[in-house]
């Protein structure tokens, strides 16, 4: 069958940075195609490129035989290409019916709220809507122009299970009217359930494609989500390094405790009744698929997101929302995803700013762990390589002598082989300083090499909690959370899809 939307050897990105490379696929009328991949794989950038919100450096995009690559976003929409966005941004001064009318195509007929299932809220303003209602309006607005191709970017984010089931049924009804649908969502099980075909993007390139069952079983997909022999680190061993007297930490008091904590944002809850702990001297791995709530948990622990239920214990005191500055003074440090240094300042200036008055001795101590930074002290942080900036981010956190370190996606954007070395160093630092570490890491195999215990989040809830060695020995349990597969045994603890012809 001829593809309605045809993408051939596409290279695209933002500004001068290429994020997706050599991507080819086709979307057929009446079919639903899934697009999955780990954080930073380039999924949203690909949708942005198709719809005119990113730079296309090479390749072609054709809709119903017409080239789109040189057309502005509004012209692509007029020709039948519609999308939703991760952020549920609506025209807040316009009622729901008016939001729909704004995007109506002149030849499409009336953007009737009743036809789109929104009659009950047609006269309301977006500010009065719940998250689920806003999500329904965002999808309705994309459908108002009766598109030929619909690109959905995280439509299930924040929805409860019943609403996810309704969304799945609605997507199938949309495809049943002859629309070609591309579905991007963190909920991999939803993608596998609703899609006819699935594409897997990793590092900006398609690494697997096929029927859902084929993709779920593909070793390249497991490597993209879980790490391992095909992922970052190459042939690094999957089991933790043998402990020695100098590397085994003396596990101490609880530094961080979550008791049935729920938290989230205006769009709705992300964490739901999460309980976990981190003790002095241990590394605790926090694992889970994209959108499971890992970064929200880090932000909740750091006092940046309040707990709506339950309580958070930090250094022996209980809070709903502790003051971030007070936690920092008492010994909590965060290494955020995407590098934690100020790009315009030099390496030396970043370290001095973090260390404060006692900067000289502390900087010398930390440079003993990161000797490569010693030759880069006068270079701007923004000019460093990815591995150098991640070392600097760790050094900036460690120069404060933290008692509790929250690390979000240490391996994000790093070259193969770099992340395992940094994680081994983090293991040694935890043993030497008795700091407790909560490690969020998208590559489970890497994290479990150095962790003492692990928690797996699934849609905001703790799905598994066990010693790291037990989790590493049962990759089928991890796959069940990441890829929706069914484990071979009960958990002891909680068709060919070729690219279009050129």
C-alpha positions, 0 to 999 in steps of 0.5 A: 500500500502506498504511504500517505506520508512518506519520509525519506533519509530525513536529517533534522534538528534545532538551530545548527544541531542535528538530532535525527539522522537518516530517518525513513518511514511511511504512514498509511491511511487507516493505520496507527504507527507507534514511535518509541525510544528512550529520553533524548532519542529525538521523537519530538524533534522528528514530529517538529521537523515533519510539522515545520517547527524544526530545521530540516537539513536533508531528506524529504517529507511528502504528503499525498505526493506533495513535498512539504519540507520547504513549506511553513507550519501553517501551510502543512496544516492546511494540506492535512498534517495535524499534530498535538503537543506535549504541553496542553497549551490552549488559547486561554481567552477563548472558549473551547468552541472558539479554540476549535474554530481557530484551526478549522480548515475552510473546506472542512465544514464546521468544527462542531464541538459535538462532532468532536465529543466536546459539546458539554464543555464547548462554552467553558474557558480552558482555565476551568478545565481539568487536565483530562478535559484539556487533553481532550480539547487539544486532540479535538483541536487537531481533529477540527481541520479533518487531517489526513495525517495526525501526529500525537505527541504524548497524548496519554500523559497524566491520564488515569487507566480508564482515560487511557483505554478511552484514548486507545479506542478513540485513536482506533476510531480516528484511524478507522476513518482513513486517517494515518496516525503516528503515536508517540507516548511514554506508555509503551504498553499503550503503543503496543496495544493500539498500533499496527506497526512500531518504530524505535528511535535511539540516538536520532536513528531508527534502530528497529521497526515492525509489528509490536510483538517483533519490536518488543522482542528485538534485542536492539530495543532492549538495549535502547531502553535497558542498556547492556551489550548493545547499549552505552558501555559496549561490552561492559559486564552486566554484573556489579564489580566484585566488592572489596573492603575499600569499596563496600560502604558502611550503610548508615542512617536513612537520609531520604524517606518517601512514605506513600508520597503523591505529587505532580503538577497543575496537569495532574498527579505524576507520583502515586503513593510512592514509598522508598528510602536512601541510606548513608553510604549506599547507591539506590537506582531509580529505574523506569520507562520514559514518563514513569515519574523519575525526574518528578521524584527527584524534584519532590525530594529536592523540595521543588515539587510539593507532595500532595499526599504522604510525607517526605523525610530528609535528614530525619525531618518530615516535610510536605515541601521542604525549602530547597535552600535549607536542604542544600545547606544541610547537605543535599545536592542535585545533578540535574539531567542535561548538565548542572553547570553554568555554561558561560562561566569557566570550570574554575568559576563554577567550582568556586561558586559552588564551594563558597568561602572554603573553595580552595581545599574543596576544589583540590579534593574534588579535582583528585576525583576528576583530574581531567578537569584540572587542565580545563579550569580556565575553559568555559563550561559551555565549550566542554564535551558531553563527558567533560560537562557531566564530570563538571556537573558531578564535581559542582555537586560534590564540592559542597560535601553533600550527605545526600546526592540526587543524580538524574540521568548521568549517562544522558547524551554521553558517548559509549564507554564514558557512562560506565566509568563515571558510574564506577567513580560514583560508587567509589565516592559513595564508599569514601564519603558515606554519602547516600546516592539516589541514581536515576538512570535510563540504562538499567544494566549500567545502574544495577552494576553499581547500585545496592538496591533498586526501585522500578517506577511504572506510571508513577507507582513503585512496581518493583523494589529489590536488591540490585543483584536480584533485579539484574538477575531478572531482566524479564521483570524490568522488561515488563515495566519498560516494554510491557512484556509478561515475565516468564514467572511471577515477580517475587517482588513488588511483520516486516515494516520496510521504509518507503521506496525512494 
